Amino acid sequence: MTDSPSRKTLTLKKAAATRQAGAAEAAEGERRKRSGARARQVAQLEREREKQPLAAAKAAPSSGQAGPAPARARKPAAPGAEDTRGVDTPRPPDAPADRPLVIRKQKNAPAPRLGPDASQEGAFSLGTARRQKTRRDETFPVFTPCPQGLEEALAAELQALGFDDAEPARAGCRFVSDWTGILRANLYSRLATRVLVQVAHGPVRHEDDILELARQTPWERWFGPEHTLRVDTSAIRSPMQSLQYCNLRAKDGICDRLREREGARPDIDTVRPDARVHLFLSEASGTLYLDTSGESLFKRGWRLEKGEAPLRENLAAGILALSDWDPSQPLLDPFCGSGTILIEAAWIALGVPPGVWRPFGFERLRGHDARHWRDIKDEARSRIATRLDSPIVGCDLDARAIEAARANTERAWLTPDSIRFEVGDARSFPPPADHGWLVTNPPYGERLPGDDARLWEDWARHLKQHYSNWQVNIISSDLDLPRHLRLKPKRRHPLYNGGLECRLFNFEMVAASYRKT
């Protein structure tokens, strides 16, 4: 008496559920008509549906009276095997409910691509999490370009950050890192211009070799048709006749790869792209890099007022590094301009990571783990000091330059009393302490009116008389500056300010040595 209604109730619910599922499946089929790679994915799954009943019939006993097979425990996947757990897969209507459904990847067939449409949102999230975990465990060759002349200083900085294998190269450094290290390099490096991850390398003898190298690179791992793209090309001793055509070949190879794999190609944006790719050509090879930085790392996000003869922020930080400035010691820039050297110095002394308030290119790539990145930044912020131990002072003849420096200081999240700015003349400005570092980029022209030779003579006399026990460091494109100052440099560091060849001169002002000169 009690069994019959129970069976009837369960049967009615099952039938209703079946009808609803069938209706939903029909509606889903009408609603979602795909083309390209998505269509191939759906067709592959449909073929697997059709094969499943046939395989089950062959496996059943000849009498045809086989009951449901007992559920079997799932075995762990073999090392290197694809794990399909957590990804929803369509089940054939007549497949036993208690038997796990396994779809085996066909040999040489492309892996199913999970798109971000609403019906597959859960599966896409799980696939993204799996890519994140894999990427964190993987290591990548990395190249960090920098201003020419800062290679040794950049290598020392990267080694201090924990990249023990960092070694200087032409206009940059090379090292190997996991993905977390790549994020940290972007956040903490003061001297690097970009952080480039090597994704492909191969012989290149002809422009078509570039096309093939780009087509063989798995760009879909990093970005897709939903992103915008920019490609840049540079070369050293390359036999290629046109770098512009090489750039076009690389771009074509990337777009062909994504069109074949995902059914569409990315749009090109040369101003604010989501993904940046760099092609570097040498005499016989080509290397493709994924740019994880986005805009150049010297763009900290605070400098809007540049003033005259500005230094890039990473070059200013490099000058401080080459000057051996001790952040616990006083610092003076008597030609401070818009304050670049002094603001960089304040951030160094306070331990402010240079990238803590700016966006990065890797944040727009596929598989970006926003929570992990937030944790890295939170840890960095927790180490920022709240006050400076020694004075940082700047002066300039131009009152407008001092106003620009103060505005930049405010945008750099520094308190107004962090750096003392004054309108003043370097030839008479008193030292802010009895010892310290003077680091400056003296300009020519309107900000220093009068005869240059007389100017250098007057300033040098003032330094000799009032700056004993100070380390004086001057970057200049005038390679005869020591002769104008009548000072002998202790060290000379060749540097390039953009394309301009310069020298960083270090003078040690010994006490009582120049009192009467």
C-alpha positions as CSV (number, residue, x, y, z in Angstrom):
1,M,0.0,0.0,0.0
2,T,2.7,2.4,0.8
3,D,5.2,1.3,-1.8
4,S,2.9,2.0,-4.8
5,P,2.2,5.7,-4.2
6,S,5.8,6.2,-3.4
7,R,6.9,4.6,-6.7
8,K,4.2,6.6,-8.5
9,T,5.3,9.9,-7.0
10,L,9.0,9.3,-7.9
11,T,8.0,8.2,-11.4
12,L,6.0,11.4,-12.0
13,K,8.8,13.6,-10.8
14,K,11.3,11.9,-12.9
15,A,9.2,12.2,-16.0
16,A,8.6,15.9,-15.3
17,A,12.3,16.4,-14.8
18,T,13.0,14.6,-18.0
19,R,10.6,16.7,-20.0
20,Q,12.0,19.9,-18.5
21,A,15.6,18.8,-19.2
22,G,14.6,18.0,-22.8
23,A,12.9,21.3,-23.3
24,A,15.9,23.2,-21.8
25,E,18.2,21.2,-24.0
26,A,16.2,22.1,-27.1
27,A,16.0,25.7,-26.1
28,E,19.7,25.7,-25.4
29,G,20.4,24.3,-28.9
30,E,18.2,26.9,-30.5
31,R,19.7,29.7,-28.4
32,R,23.4,28.9,-28.9
33,K,24.5,28.5,-32.4
34,R,28.3,28.7,-32.7
35,S,30.8,29.0,-35.4
36,G,34.5,28.5,-35.8
37,A,36.3,26.9,-32.9
38,R,33.2,26.9,-30.7
39,A,31.3,24.9,-33.3
40,R,34.1,22.4,-33.5
41,Q,34.0,22.0,-29.8
42,V,30.2,21.3,-29.7
43,A,30.5,18.9,-32.7
44,Q,33.2,17.0,-30.9
45,L,31.1,16.6,-27.8
46,E,28.1,15.5,-29.9
47,R,30.2,12.8,-31.5
48,E,31.3,11.6,-28.1
49,R,27.6,11.4,-27.1
50,E,26.8,9.2,-30.1
51,K,29.8,6.9,-29.3
52,Q,28.9,6.4,-25.7
53,P,25.8,4.2,-26.2
54,L,27.6,2.1,-28.8
55,A,30.6,1.6,-26.4
56,A,28.2,0.6,-23.6
57,A,26.3,-1.9,-25.8
58,K,29.6,-3.6,-26.9
59,A,30.7,-3.8,-23.3
60,A,27.4,-5.4,-22.1
61,P,27.0,-9.3,-22.0
62,S,25.4,-10.9,-25.0
63,S,22.2,-11.8,-23.1
64,G,21.5,-8.1,-22.9
65,Q,20.3,-8.5,-19.2
66,A,23.2,-6.7,-17.6
67,G,22.2,-4.6,-14.6
68,P,23.7,-1.3,-13.6
69,A,27.5,-1.6,-13.0
70,P,28.6,-0.9,-9.5
71,A,30.1,2.5,-9.0
72,R,33.9,2.5,-9.2
73,A,36.2,4.7,-7.3
74,R,37.9,7.3,-9.5
75,K,41.6,6.6,-9.8
76,P,44.1,9.5,-9.5
77,A,45.2,10.9,-12.8
78,A,48.6,9.8,-14.0
79,P,51.3,12.4,-13.9
80,G,51.0,14.7,-17.0
81,A,47.5,13.4,-17.8
82,E,44.7,15.9,-18.4
83,D,42.4,16.3,-15.4
84,T,38.8,16.8,-16.4
85,R,37.3,16.9,-12.9
86,G,35.3,20.0,-12.1
87,V,34.4,20.7,-15.8
88,D,30.8,20.0,-16.6
89,T,30.5,17.6,-19.6
90,P,27.2,16.7,-21.3
91,R,26.0,13.1,-20.3
92,P,24.2,10.9,-22.9
93,P,20.5,10.5,-21.9
94,D,20.8,6.7,-21.5
95,A,24.1,6.7,-19.6
96,P,23.9,5.1,-16.1
97,A,23.6,7.9,-13.6
98,D,26.0,6.3,-11.1
99,R,28.8,5.7,-13.6
100,P,31.3,8.6,-14.0
101,L,31.4,9.9,-17.5
102,V,34.8,10.2,-19.0
103,I,35.5,11.8,-22.4
104,R,38.9,10.9,-23.7
105,K,40.8,13.4,-25.7
106,Q,41.3,12.3,-29.2
107,K,44.8,12.0,-30.5
108,N,46.1,15.2,-32.1
109,A,42.7,16.9,-31.4
110,P,42.7,20.4,-29.9
111,A,41.6,20.6,-26.3
112,P,38.1,22.0,-25.8
113,R,38.0,25.8,-25.4
114,L,35.7,27.0,-22.7
115,G,34.3,30.4,-23.5
116,P,33.1,33.0,-21.1
117,D,29.4,32.7,-22.0
118,A,26.9,32.4,-19.1
119,S,26.1,28.7,-19.6
120,Q,29.7,27.8,-19.1
121,E,30.7,30.3,-16.4
122,G,31.4,27.7,-13.7
123,A,33.5,25.6,-16.0
124,F,35.4,28.6,-17.2
125,S,36.2,29.7,-13.7
126,L,37.5,26.3,-12.8
127,G,39.6,26.1,-15.9
128,T,41.0,29.6,-15.1
129,A,41.9,28.5,-11.5
130,R,43.7,25.4,-13.0
131,R,45.7,27.7,-15.3
132,Q,46.6,29.9,-12.4
133,K,47.9,27.0,-10.3
134,T,49.9,25.7,-13.2
135,R,51.4,29.2,-14.1
136,R,52.5,29.8,-10.5
137,D,54.4,26.5,-10.4
138,E,56.1,27.2,-13.8
139,T,59.3,29.1,-14.3
140,F,60.0,31.5,-17.2
141,P,63.0,33.1,-18.8
142,V,62.8,36.9,-18.1
143,F,64.5,39.9,-19.7
144,T,64.3,43.3,-18.0
145,P,65.5,46.2,-20.2
146,C,66.9,49.3,-18.5
147,P,68.6,52.6,-19.5
148,Q,72.0,51.8,-21.0
149,G,74.7,52.0,-18.3
150,L,72.5,50.7,-15.4
151,E,72.9,47.0,-16.2
152,E,75.2,46.3,-13.3
153,A,73.1,48.3,-10.9
154,L,69.9,46.6,-12.1
155,A,71.5,43.1,-11.6
156,A,72.4,44.1,-8.0
157,E,68.9,45.3,-7.4
158,L,67.3,42.1,-8.7
159,Q,69.7,40.0,-6.7
160,A,68.7,42.0,-3.6
161,L,65.0,41.2,-4.5
162,G,65.8,37.4,-4.4
163,F,66.6,36.7,-8.1
164,D,70.0,35.2,-7.4
165,D,70.6,34.2,-11.0
166,A,70.1,37.8,-12.4
167,E,73.0,38.7,-14.6
168,P,73.6,41.8,-16.7
169,A,73.1,41.7,-20.5
170,R,73.1,44.3,-23.2
171,A,70.8,47.2,-22.0
172,G,69.2,45.0,-19.4
173,C,69.3,41.8,-17.2
174,R,68.3,38.2,-17.6
175,F,67.0,35.8,-14.9
176,V,64.6,32.9,-14.5
177,S,61.5,33.3,-12.2
178,D,58.1,31.9,-11.4
179,W,55.0,33.9,-12.0
180,T,54.9,35.4,-8.5
181,G,58.5,36.6,-9.0
182,I,57.5,38.3,-12.2
183,L,54.7,40.2,-10.4
184,R,57.2,41.2,-7.7
185,A,59.8,42.4,-10.2
186,N,57.2,44.7,-11.7
187,L,56.2,46.0,-8.3
188,Y,59.6,46.5,-6.8
189,S,62.2,47.2,-9.5
190,R,63.2,50.9,-9.6
191,L,65.6,50.6,-12.5
192,A,64.0,48.3,-15.0
193,T,62.0,49.7,-17.9
194,R,59.8,46.6,-18.5
195,V,59.6,42.9,-17.4
196,L,59.4,40.7,-20.5
197,V,58.7,37.0,-20.3
198,Q,60.2,34.9,-23.1
199,V,57.5,32.8,-24.8
200,A,59.3,31.6,-28.0
201,H,62.7,31.5,-29.5
202,G,63.9,30.0,-32.8
203,P,66.1,30.4,-35.9
204,V,65.0,33.3,-38.2
205,R,66.5,33.6,-41.7
206,H,63.5,35.0,-43.5
207,E,60.4,37.0,-42.7
208,D,58.3,33.9,-43.2
209,D,60.2,32.3,-40.3
210,I,58.9,35.0,-38.1
211,L,55.3,34.2,-39.2
212,E,55.8,30.5,-38.4
213,L,57.4,31.2,-35.0
214,A,54.5,33.4,-34.0
215,R,51.9,30.8,-35.2
216,Q,53.5,28.0,-33.2
217,T,53.4,30.0,-29.9
218,P,50.4,29.3,-27.6
219,W,49.2,32.9,-27.3
220,E,45.7,31.7,-26.3
221,R,47.2,30.9,-22.9
222,W,47.7,34.6,-22.3
223,F,45.2,36.5,-24.4
224,G,42.5,36.0,-27.0
225,P,40.2,37.7,-29.5
226,E,38.5,39.7,-26.7
227,H,41.8,41.5,-26.1
228,T,43.5,44.3,-28.1
229,L,47.1,43.8,-29.2
230,R,50.2,45.7,-30.0
231,V,53.5,44.3,-31.4
232,D,56.9,46.0,-31.3
233,T,60.1,44.9,-33.1
234,S,63.7,45.7,-32.4
235,A,66.9,44.2,-33.8
236,I,70.7,44.0,-33.5
237,R,72.7,43.0,-36.6
238,S,69.6,41.4,-38.2
239,P,69.8,40.8,-41.9
240,M,66.1,41.7,-42.3
241,Q,65.6,44.7,-44.7
242,S,62.4,46.1,-43.1
243,L,61.6,45.9,-39.3
244,Q,58.2,47.2,-40.1
245,Y,57.5,44.2,-42.4
246,C,58.9,41.9,-39.7
247,N,56.5,43.4,-37.2
248,L,53.7,42.8,-39.6
249,R,54.7,39.1,-40.0
250,A,54.7,38.6,-36.3
251,K,51.3,40.3,-35.9
252,D,49.9,38.1,-38.7
253,G,51.3,34.9,-37.1
254,I,49.6,35.8,-33.7
255,C,46.3,36.6,-35.3
256,D,46.3,33.5,-37.5
257,R,47.0,31.3,-34.4
258,L,44.1,32.8,-32.5
259,R,41.7,32.7,-35.5
260,E,42.5,29.0,-36.0
261,R,42.1,28.2,-32.3
262,E,39.3,30.5,-31.2
263,G,37.5,31.6,-34.4
264,A,38.4,35.3,-34.2
265,R,41.4,37.5,-34.1
266,P,42.3,40.4,-31.7
267,D,42.0,44.0,-32.7
268,I,45.1,46.2,-32.9
269,D,45.5,49.1,-30.5
270,T,48.9,50.9,-30.5
271,V,48.0,53.4,-27.7
272,R,46.5,51.4,-24.8
273,P,46.5,47.7,-25.8
274,D,45.5,44.9,-23.4
275,A,48.4,42.7,-24.5
276,R,51.9,43.7,-25.8
277,V,54.3,41.5,-27.6
278,H,57.9,42.3,-28.3
279,L,59.9,40.7,-31.2
280,F,63.7,40.8,-30.9
281,L,65.8,39.9,-33.9
282,S,69.4,39.0,-33.8
283,E,71.7,37.9,-36.6
284,A,70.2,34.4,-36.9
285,S,67.4,34.1,-34.5
286,G,64.2,35.6,-33.2
287,T,62.7,35.9,-29.7
288,L,59.1,36.6,-28.8
289,Y,58.4,38.2,-25.4
290,L,55.2,38.9,-23.6
291,D,55.2,42.3,-21.9
292,T,53.9,41.9,-18.4
293,S,54.4,45.6,-17.5
294,G,52.1,47.5,-19.9
295,E,53.3,51.1,-19.8
296,S,57.0,51.5,-19.1
297,L,57.9,51.0,-15.5
298,F,59.5,54.4,-15.1
299,K,55.9,55.8,-15.3
300,R,55.2,55.6,-11.6
301,G,51.9,57.5,-11.9
302,W,52.8,60.7,-10.0
303,R,54.7,62.9,-12.5
304,L,52.5,65.2,-14.5
305,E,54.7,68.3,-14.3
306,K,58.0,67.6,-16.0
307,G,59.7,70.9,-16.1
308,E,62.8,71.4,-18.3
309,A,65.5,68.8,-18.9
310,P,63.6,66.0,-17.0
311,L,65.1,62.7,-16.1
312,R,63.1,59.5,-16.3
313,E,62.3,58.1,-12.9
314,N,64.2,54.9,-13.4
315,L,67.3,56.8,-14.5
316,A,67.0,59.1,-11.5
317,A,66.8,56.0,-9.2
318,G,69.8,54.5,-11.1
319,I,71.9,57.7,-10.5
320,L,71.1,57.4,-6.8
321,A,72.2,53.8,-6.8
322,L,75.5,54.5,-8.7
323,S,76.1,57.4,-6.3
324,D,76.1,55.0,-3.3
325,W,73.6,57.2,-1.5
326,D,72.8,56.0,2.0
327,P,69.1,56.6,2.5
328,S,69.8,57.4,6.2
329,Q,72.0,60.4,5.1
330,P,71.0,63.9,4.0
331,L,70.5,64.6,0.3
332,L,70.5,67.8,-1.7
333,D,69.7,68.6,-5.3
334,P,70.6,72.2,-6.1
335,F,69.1,72.0,-9.6
336,C,66.0,70.0,-8.6
337,G,63.7,71.1,-11.5
338,S,60.4,69.1,-11.1
339,G,61.9,67.1,-8.2
340,T,62.4,63.7,-9.9
341,I,65.6,62.7,-8.1
342,L,64.3,63.8,-4.7
343,I,60.9,62.1,-5.0
344,E,62.7,58.9,-6.0
345,A,65.0,59.3,-3.1
346,A,62.1,59.8,-0.7
347,W,60.4,56.6,-1.9
348,I,63.7,54.7,-1.5
349,A,64.1,56.0,2.0
350,L,60.5,55.1,3.0
351,G,60.5,51.8,1.2
352,V,57.7,52.7,-1.1
353,P,57.5,50.1,-4.0
354,P,57.6,52.1,-7.3
355,G,54.7,50.2,-8.8
356,V,52.4,50.2,-5.8
357,W,49.9,52.8,-7.2
358,R,50.0,52.1,-10.9
359,P,48.3,49.5,-13.1
360,F,50.2,46.7,-15.0
361,G,49.7,44.8,-18.2
362,F,49.5,41.4,-16.6
363,E,46.3,42.5,-14.8
364,R,44.5,42.3,-18.2
365,L,45.8,38.9,-19.3
366,R,44.0,35.7,-19.0
367,G,44.2,33.8,-15.8
368,H,45.2,36.8,-13.7
369,D,44.8,36.0,-10.0
370,A,43.6,39.3,-8.6
371,R,43.5,38.0,-5.0
372,H,47.1,36.8,-5.1
373,W,48.2,40.2,-6.6
374,R,46.3,42.1,-3.9
375,D,48.1,40.0,-1.2
376,I,51.5,40.9,-2.7
377,K,50.7,44.6,-2.7
378,D,49.2,44.5,0.8
379,E,52.4,43.0,2.1
380,A,54.4,45.7,0.3
381,R,52.3,48.5,1.8
382,S,52.7,47.1,5.3
383,R,56.5,47.7,5.0
384,I,56.3,51.4,4.1
385,A,57.9,53.6,6.7
386,T,56.0,56.7,7.9
387,R,58.8,59.2,8.3
388,L,62.3,60.1,7.0
389,D,65.4,59.9,9.1
390,S,67.4,62.6,7.3
391,P,66.5,65.8,5.4
392,I,65.9,65.7,1.6
393,V,66.3,69.2,0.2
394,G,65.9,70.7,-3.3
395,C,66.4,74.2,-4.7
396,D,66.1,75.8,-8.1
397,L,66.3,79.3,-9.6
398,D,62.9,78.9,-11.3
399,A,59.9,79.4,-9.0
400,R,57.7,77.5,-11.5
401,A,59.9,74.5,-11.3
402,I,59.6,74.5,-7.5
403,E,55.8,74.7,-7.8
404,A,55.8,71.7,-10.2
405,A,58.1,69.8,-7.8
406,R,55.7,70.4,-4.9
407,A,52.7,69.3,-7.0
408,N,54.5,66.1,-8.0
409,T,55.4,65.4,-4.3
410,E,51.7,65.6,-3.4
411,R,50.7,63.2,-6.2
412,A,53.5,60.8,-5.0
413,W,51.5,60.5,-1.7
414,L,54.3,62.2,0.2
415,T,53.5,64.7,3.0
416,P,54.5,68.4,2.3
417,D,57.3,68.2,4.8
418,S,58.9,65.1,3.3
419,I,61.0,67.1,1.0
420,R,62.0,70.8,1.5
421,F,61.9,72.8,-1.7
422,E,63.2,76.3,-1.9
423,V,63.8,78.9,-4.7
424,G,67.5,79.5,-4.5
425,D,70.8,79.7,-6.4
426,A,73.1,76.7,-6.3
427,R,76.1,79.1,-6.2
428,S,75.1,80.4,-2.8
429,F,72.8,77.7,-1.3
430,P,74.0,76.6,2.1
431,P,74.4,72.9,2.8
432,P,71.5,71.4,4.9
433,A,73.9,69.4,7.0
434,D,77.6,69.1,7.8
435,H,77.9,66.0,5.5
436,G,75.8,64.2,3.0
437,W,75.2,63.5,-0.7
438,L,74.7,66.1,-3.5
439,V,73.1,64.4,-6.5
440,T,72.0,66.6,-9.4
441,N,71.3,67.0,-13.1
442,P,72.4,70.6,-13.8
443,P,70.7,72.1,-16.9
444,Y,71.9,74.7,-19.3
445,G,70.1,77.7,-20.8
446,E,67.4,79.9,-19.3
447,R,67.4,78.3,-15.9
448,L,71.1,79.1,-15.6
449,P,71.5,82.6,-17.2
450,G,74.9,84.1,-17.9
451,D,78.2,82.8,-19.0
452,D,78.5,79.0,-18.4
453,A,82.2,79.1,-17.7
454,R,81.7,81.7,-15.0
455,L,78.8,79.8,-13.6
456,W,80.8,76.6,-13.2
457,E,83.7,78.5,-11.7
458,D,81.4,80.2,-9.1
459,W,79.6,77.0,-8.2
460,A,82.8,75.0,-7.9
461,R,84.2,77.6,-5.5
462,H,81.1,77.5,-3.4
463,L,81.3,73.7,-3.2
464,K,85.0,73.7,-2.2
465,Q,84.4,76.3,0.6
466,H,81.1,75.0,2.1
467,Y,80.6,71.4,1.1
468,S,83.5,69.6,2.8
469,N,82.7,65.9,3.7
470,W,80.0,65.8,1.0
471,Q,79.8,63.3,-1.9
472,V,79.0,65.4,-5.1
473,N,77.5,63.4,-8.0
474,I,76.7,65.2,-11.2
475,I,75.2,63.8,-14.4
476,S,75.9,65.8,-17.5
477,S,76.2,65.4,-21.3
478,D,79.2,67.8,-21.1
479,L,82.0,65.3,-20.9
480,D,84.4,68.2,-20.0
481,L,82.5,69.2,-16.9
482,P,85.4,68.2,-14.5
483,R,87.7,70.6,-16.3
484,H,85.1,73.4,-16.0
485,L,84.7,72.7,-12.3
486,R,88.5,72.3,-11.8
487,L,87.7,69.1,-9.9
488,K,89.1,65.6,-10.3
489,P,86.4,63.0,-10.4
490,K,86.8,59.9,-8.2
491,R,84.6,57.9,-10.6
492,R,82.9,58.2,-14.0
493,H,79.9,56.2,-15.0
494,P,78.9,56.2,-18.7
495,L,75.1,56.6,-18.9
496,Y,72.5,57.4,-21.6
497,N,69.7,59.8,-20.9
498,G,67.4,58.7,-23.8
499,G,69.7,58.8,-26.8
500,L,72.1,61.4,-25.2
501,E,75.5,60.1,-24.1
502,C,76.2,61.3,-20.5
503,R,78.6,60.7,-17.6
504,L,77.9,60.5,-13.9
505,F,80.8,62.2,-12.2
506,N,81.5,61.5,-8.5
507,F,83.6,64.1,-6.6
508,E,84.6,63.6,-3.0
509,M,84.9,67.0,-1.3
510,V,87.7,66.4,1.3
511,A,87.6,68.7,4.3
512,A,89.9,71.7,4.2
513,S,91.4,70.8,0.8
514,Y,89.8,73.6,-1.2
515,R,89.4,76.4,1.3
516,K,91.6,78.9,-0.6
517,T,90.9,77.9,-4.2
